[in-house]
């Protein structure tokens, strides 16, 4: 069992008390941290968090029976009964463990944020750095304060790199995240109007994103996409903390300069810096820009780029973020579905429709189906921002437009004389009727905010028809 935490360090990190003097008495180490009793592994430490709709203290017994070495609780009776560590606030204890874990880590930490492309870019960075040393990273989209704390509480102190994804949905969140992450390198992929419901305007989103600089280490590095409209604003903010600034993109002042990105039936090819070309077998042109962000980070870490190229060349899109799914029918007939169901905002929807249009040109003998769900958390401009998608949809000229939600229904009403439209208020009815709508030789895009449940449709399709593949 690899040691992640010792009893001594946990007590020091949390300033907790051991009422029975038996906390971790049998085995004075833990090999993992968990806040979910359902996923407990032997050797884990279980921290009983309290939330609005749950109380982890109700599952302490279950965690112990599943093999947890110890527990951290805020209930003295439970601490005595299960020989646990007693703290005032278990959430704060988790954060304090994360702070302790981050401060003892001597490797390089990269933190990234952005309105679009965070998770994909994080994955590129992690997979690339794995070639150069032991690399820890944020799993899934655990990018809020609890998710970040969990990631850092699980950070082995002898690793070489740590890649952290930071996500915000309202003002005031980023500073706390940044001061916990303490990055050596901070990357902002872009700023757009996602989650604008909780912000006054897009500038306030840019300002909040820039607070990632609040935790950056002395002589830290800031990496920015030069073609984002908020780049100059973010550069100004980075200069205020005397960070080294590295720009990537098409702009003439970019340190890692993209010359051109060409679209291919299978993937894309990037020309950057001194006319170097780099073929990506499975990634579209939007994802190619995220690959260049990874190159910028590697340059600042002074790494040989060969392993970066070799790794990202063969990376396939993540589930829900552009994964291509082949739908099988009888007699070897097939259709192709592009799963972009993880989330959506106006910019990511624009990119998805643009990339789909390029893909459509490669499959000109296929019927085209657009399945789009509402873009959530856009506030009072929701209807307007949805209607702005109409020109891009007309460019695609789909054989069938399927909408899910209230706001995309406005799009369907506007386009009902232009193409065949079917609207659903929620995903459930579409799940029952989808098999009646699909047939061989169709090209299908699924895109919408996670809350619309379009991911359920993709999950159903995978169960019934799927042969996952990243090329048709």
C-alpha positions in Angstrom: 0.0 0.0 0.0 1.5 3.3 -1.1 1.5 6.0 1.6 -0.4 9.1 0.7 -1.0 10.4 4.3 0.4 9.6 7.7 -1.5 10.0 10.9 0.8 12.7 12.0 0.4 14.8 8.9 -3.4 14.4 8.9 -3.6 15.7 12.5 -1.3 18.5 11.7 -3.1 19.5 8.5 -6.6 19.5 10.1 -5.7 20.5 13.6 -8.1 17.7 14.6 -8.4 15.9 17.9 -8.3 12.1 18.5 -10.7 11.5 21.4 -10.0 7.8 21.6 -6.3 8.0 20.8 -6.9 5.2 18.4 -7.3 7.1 15.1 -5.3 5.1 12.5 -3.8 3.1 15.4 -3.7 -0.2 13.5 -2.3 1.2 10.2 -0.9 4.7 10.6 -1.2 5.6 6.9 -3.9 6.0 4.3 -3.5 5.4 0.6 -6.5 7.4 -0.6 -9.0 10.1 0.3 -12.8 9.7 -0.3 -16.0 11.6 0.4 -18.2 9.0 -1.2 -18.8 5.8 0.7 -20.0 4.1 -2.5 -16.5 4.3 -4.0 -14.4 3.6 -1.0 -11.3 1.5 -1.6 -9.4 -0.5 1.0 -6.9 1.9 2.7 -8.9 5.1 2.1 -9.7 7.8 4.6 -13.3 8.7 4.5 -14.2 12.4 5.2 -17.9 12.8 6.1 -19.0 16.0 4.4 -22.3 17.7 5.0 -24.4 19.2 2.2 -27.8 20.7 1.6 -29.3 17.3 0.6 -26.9 14.8 2.3 -24.9 14.1 5.4 -21.8 11.9 5.0 -22.0 11.1 8.7 -24.9 8.8 7.8 -22.5 6.6 5.8 -19.5 6.3 8.2 -20.4 2.7 9.1 -20.7 1.8 5.4 -17.3 3.3 4.7 -15.6 1.4 7.5 -17.2 -1.9 6.4 -15.9 -1.3 2.8 -12.4 -1.0 4.0 -11.7 2.6 5.0 -8.7 2.8 7.3 -10.2 5.8 9.2 -12.7 8.5 9.2 -12.8 12.3 9.8 -16.1 13.5 11.4 -17.5 16.5 13.2 -19.7 14.4 15.5 -18.0 13.5 18.7 -20.1 10.4 19.3 -19.2 9.0 15.9 -15.5 9.9 16.4 -15.6 7.9 19.6 -17.6 5.0 18.2 -15.4 4.6 15.0 -12.1 5.8 16.5 -12.2 8.8 14.1 -10.5 12.2 13.9 -12.7 14.9 15.2 -12.9 18.3 13.5 -15.2 21.4 13.7 -16.0 21.4 10.0 -15.3 18.4 7.7 -15.4 20.6 4.6 -12.8 22.9 6.0 -10.8 19.8 7.1 -10.7 18.6 3.5 -9.6 22.1 2.3 -6.9 22.2 4.9 -5.7 18.7 3.9 -5.6 20.0 0.3 -3.5 23.1 1.3 -1.1 20.9 3.2 -0.8 18.5 0.3 -0.2 21.3 -2.2 2.4 23.0 -0.1 4.5 19.9 0.4 4.4 19.2 -3.3 7.7 20.2 -5.0 6.8 19.4 -8.6 5.4 21.8 -11.2 1.7 22.7 -11.0 -0.3 23.8 -14.0 -3.8 25.3 -13.5 -6.2 26.1 -16.3 -9.5 27.7 -16.7 -11.6 29.1 -19.5 -15.2 29.3 -20.8 -14.6 26.5 -23.4 -12.2 23.6 -23.8 -11.0 23.3 -20.2 -11.5 19.5 -19.8 -10.2 18.6 -23.3 -7.1 20.8 -22.9 -6.4 19.4 -19.4 -6.6 15.9 -20.8 -4.1 16.9 -23.6 -1.7 18.4 -21.0 -1.9 15.4 -18.6 -1.4 12.8 -21.4 1.5 14.7 -22.7 3.3 15.4 -19.4 2.9 11.7 -18.5 5.7 11.1 -20.9 8.1 13.2 -18.9 7.3 12.2 -15.3 4.7 11.2 -12.8 1.6 13.3 -13.4 -1.4 13.9 -11.2 -4.5 15.6 -12.6 -8.1 16.6 -12.0 -10.4 13.7 -12.8 -13.6 14.4 -14.7 -14.8 18.0 -14.2 -14.1 18.1 -10.4 -13.2 21.8 -10.8 -15.0 23.5 -7.9 -13.6 24.0 -4.4 -14.6 20.5 -3.3 -13.3 18.9 -6.5 -10.0 20.8 -6.3 -9.6 20.0 -2.7 -10.1 16.3 -3.4 -7.6 16.4 -6.2 -4.9 18.1 -4.1 -5.7 15.8 -1.1 -4.9 12.9 -3.4 -1.7 14.4 -4.8 1.4 12.2 -4.1 4.2 14.4 -2.9 6.8 12.7 -5.0 5.1 13.3 -8.4 6.7 15.6 -11.0 3.6 17.4 -12.4 0.1 18.3 -11.2 -2.5 19.5 -13.7 -5.6 21.3 -12.2 -8.8 22.4 -13.9 -10.5 25.3 -12.2 -14.2 26.2 -13.0 -16.4 29.0 -11.9 -20.1 29.8 -12.1 -20.3 33.0 -10.1 -18.2 36.0 -8.8 -15.8 35.3 -6.0 -15.0 31.6 -6.7 -11.7 31.9 -8.6 -9.6 33.6 -6.0 -10.2 30.8 -3.5 -9.5 28.2 -6.2 -6.3 29.9 -7.3 -5.0 30.4 -3.7 -5.5 26.7 -3.1 -3.9 25.6 -6.5 -0.9 27.9 -6.3 0.1 27.3 -9.9 3.5 27.7 -11.4 1.8 28.1 -14.8 -1.7 29.5 -15.3 -3.6 28.9 -18.6 -6.8 30.7 -19.7 -8.1 29.0 -22.8 -10.7 31.7 -23.6 -13.4 33.9 -22.1 -17.0 33.9 -23.4 -20.5 34.4 -22.1 -21.0 30.9 -20.6 -22.7 31.0 -17.1 -23.4 34.7 -17.8 -26.7 34.3 -15.9 -24.6 34.8 -12.7 -22.5 37.7 -14.0 -23.4 41.3 -15.0 -21.6 41.1 -18.4 -18.8 39.3 -20.2 -16.1 41.7 -18.8 -17.0 40.5 -15.3 -16.5 36.9 -16.4 -13.0 37.9 -17.8 -12.2 39.7 -14.5 -13.2 36.6 -12.5 -11.2 34.3 -14.8 -8.2 36.6 -14.3 -8.3 36.0 -10.6 -6.5 32.7 -11.3 -3.4 35.0 -11.2 -4.1 35.6 -7.5 -2.5 32.3 -6.6 0.3 32.2 -9.1 3.8 31.6 -7.7 6.5 34.3 -7.9 8.1 34.3 -11.4 5.0 32.4 -12.5 3.9 32.0 -16.1 0.6 33.0 -17.7 -0.5 31.4 -21.0 -3.2 33.0 -23.0 -5.0 32.5 -26.3 -4.0 35.6 -28.4 -7.1 35.5 -30.6 -9.7 35.8 -27.8 -11.3 39.2 -27.6 -10.4 39.5 -23.9 -6.7 38.7 -24.4 -5.4 42.3 -24.1 -7.4 42.7 -20.9 -6.0 39.5 -19.5 -2.5 40.5 -20.5 -2.9 43.8 -18.6 -4.1 41.8 -15.5 -1.1 39.4 -15.8 1.4 42.3 -16.0 0.0 43.6 -12.7 1.6 40.6 -10.9 4.8 40.7 -13.1 4.1 37.2 -14.6 5.9 36.0 -17.7 3.3 36.0 -20.5 3.2 33.5 -23.3 0.6 33.9 -26.1 -0.5 31.2 -28.5 -2.7 31.7 -31.5 -2.8 33.2 -35.0 -1.9 36.7 -33.9 1.5 38.2 -35.1 2.5 38.7 -31.5 2.0 35.1 -30.4 5.0 33.3 -28.9 3.6 30.1 -30.3 2.2 31.2 -33.6 -0.3 29.2 -35.5 0.2 29.7 -39.3 -2.7 27.6 -40.5 -5.0 24.7 -39.5 -6.2 22.5 -42.3 -9.3 20.3 -42.0 -9.1 16.7 -43.2 -11.7 14.0 -43.4 -9.8 12.2 -40.7 -8.6 14.9 -38.3 -6.7 18.1 -39.0 -3.2 19.4 -39.7 -1.6 22.3 -37.9 1.2 24.5 -39.2 2.8 26.6 -36.5 5.9 28.5 -35.6 8.5 28.0 -38.4 6.1 26.1 -40.7 6.2 23.0 -38.7 3.3 20.7 -39.6 1.6 18.4 -37.2 -1.1 15.9 -38.2 -3.8 15.1 -35.6 -5.5 11.8 -36.6 -8.8 12.3 -34.8 -9.1 16.0 -33.6 -11.0 18.8 -35.4 -9.7 22.3 -36.0 -11.2 23.6 -32.7 -9.5 20.9 -30.7 -6.2 21.6 -32.6 -6.0 25.0 -31.0 -6.2 23.3 -27.6 -3.3 21.1 -28.7 -1.2 24.2 -29.4 -1.9 25.4 -25.8 -0.3 22.2 -24.6 2.7 23.0 -26.8 3.0 26.4 -25.2 3.1 24.8 -21.8 5.7 22.3 -22.9 7.9 25.1 -24.2 7.7 26.9 -20.8 8.7 23.7 -19.0 11.6 23.4 -21.5 10.5 19.9 -22.6 11.4 18.3 -25.9 8.2 18.5 -28.0 8.6 15.1 -29.7 6.6 13.2 -27.1 3.9 15.9 -27.2 3.5 15.4 -30.9 3.5 11.6 -30.7 0.9 11.6 -27.9 -1.6 14.1 -29.1 -1.4 12.9 -32.7 -3.3 9.8 -31.7 -5.6 11.2 -29.0 -9.3 10.7 -29.6 -12.0 13.1 -28.5 -13.4 12.5 -25.1 -17.0 11.2 -24.5 -19.4 14.1 -24.8 -16.8 16.3 -26.3 -16.7 15.4 -30.0 -16.5 11.6 -29.7 -17.6 9.9 -32.9 -20.0 7.0 -32.6 -20.9 4.6 -35.3 -24.5 3.4 -35.2 -24.9 0.0 -36.7 -27.9 -1.3 -38.6 -28.6 -4.6 -40.4 -26.6 -5.5 -43.5 -23.6 -3.5 -42.4 -25.4 -0.2 -42.9 -24.2 2.6 -40.6 -24.8 6.1 -39.5 -22.3 8.4 -37.7 -23.2 10.4 -34.5 -20.9 13.2 -33.1 -21.4 13.3 -29.4 -20.9 16.8 -28.1 -23.6 16.4 -25.4 -21.4 17.3 -22.4 -22.3 21.0 -22.3 -23.0 24.0 -24.4 -22.8 27.8 -24.5 -23.0 30.2 -27.4 -19.3 30.0 -28.3 -19.0 26.2 -28.0 -22.3 25.8 -30.0 -20.9 28.1 -32.7 -17.7 26.0 -32.9 -19.7 22.7 -32.9 -21.9 23.8 -35.8 -18.9 25.1 -37.7 -17.0 21.9 -37.3 -20.1 19.9 -38.2 -20.5 21.8 -41.4 -17.0 20.9 -42.4 -17.7 17.3 -41.5 -20.9 17.4 -43.5 -19.0 18.3 -46.6 -17.0 15.1 -46.3 -20.2 13.0 -46.1 -22.2 14.7 -48.8 -24.3 11.5 -49.6 -25.5 11.3 -45.9 -28.7 12.9 -44.6 -28.0 15.4 -41.8 -29.7 15.5 -38.4 -29.1 18.3 -35.8 -30.2 17.5 -32.3 -29.6 20.6 -30.2 -30.6 21.2 -26.6 -31.0 24.5 -24.7 -27.9 26.4 -23.6 -28.5 27.0 -19.9 -27.4 29.7 -17.5 -27.6 32.5 -20.0 -29.9 34.7 -18.1 -32.2 37.4 -19.6 -30.6 37.1 -23.1 -31.3 33.4 -23.4 -33.9 33.7 -26.2 -31.7 36.2 -28.2 -28.6 34.1 -27.9 -30.4 31.0 -29.1 -31.9 32.7 -32.1 -28.4 33.8 -33.1 -27.7 30.2 -33.9 -30.2 30.3 -36.8 -27.7 31.4 -39.6 -25.2 28.6 -38.7 -28.1 26.1 -38.8 -29.2 27.4 -42.1 -25.7 27.0 -43.4 -25.8 23.3 -42.5 -29.3 23.0 -44.0 -30.2 19.8 -42.0 -32.7 17.3 -43.3 -34.1 17.2 -39.7 -33.7 19.6 -36.8 -34.6 18.2 -33.4 -34.7 20.6 -30.4 -34.9 19.8 -26.7 -35.9 22.5 -24.3 -37.8 25.8 -24.2 -35.3 28.1 -25.9 -34.3 25.9 -28.8 -38.0 25.6 -29.5 -37.9 29.2 -30.6 -35.3 28.2 -33.2 -37.5 25.3 -34.4 -40.5 27.7 -34.8 -38.4 30.1 -36.9 -37.1 27.3 -39.1 -40.2 25.3 -39.5 -40.7 26.5 -43.1 -37.1 26.0 -43.9 -36.6 22.3 -42.8 -38.4 19.5 -40.9 -38.4 20.4 -37.2 -39.4 18.4 -34.2 -39.4 19.9 -30.7 -39.4 18.3 -27.3 -39.8 20.0 -24.0 -37.6 17.4 -22.3 -35.5 14.4 -23.2 -37.8 11.6 -22.1 -40.1 11.6 -25.1 -37.2 11.8 -27.5 -35.7 8.8 -25.9 -38.8 6.8 -26.7 -39.1 8.0 -30.3 -35.5 8.2 -31.4 -35.4 4.8 -33.0 -38.2 5.8 -35.3 -36.1 8.8 -36.5 -32.8 7.3 -37.3 -31.8 5.1 -40.3 -28.7 4.2 -42.2 -26.4 6.9 -43.8 -27.2 9.7 -41.5 -24.8 12.2 -40.0 -26.0 13.3 -36.6 -24.8 16.0 -34.2 -25.9 16.0 -30.5 -25.1 19.2 -28.7 -26.6 20.9 -25.6 -26.1 21.8 -22.0 -25.7 18.9 -19.6 -28.9 19.8 -17.9 -31.0 19.0 -21.0 -30.1 15.4 -20.6 -28.9 14.8 -24.1 -26.2 12.6 -22.7 -29.0 10.1 -21.8 -29.8 9.9 -25.5 -26.1 9.1 -26.4 -26.0 6.6 -23.6 -29.1 4.8 -25.0 -27.7 4.8 -28.5 -24.4 3.3 -27.3 -26.3 0.5 -25.5 -28.5 -0.3 -28.5 -26.3 0.3 -31.6 -22.9 1.3 -30.8 -19.5 0.4 -32.2 -17.3 3.3 -30.9 -14.9 4.5 -33.4 -13.2 7.7 -34.2 -13.4 7.5 -37.9 -16.3 6.6 -40.3 
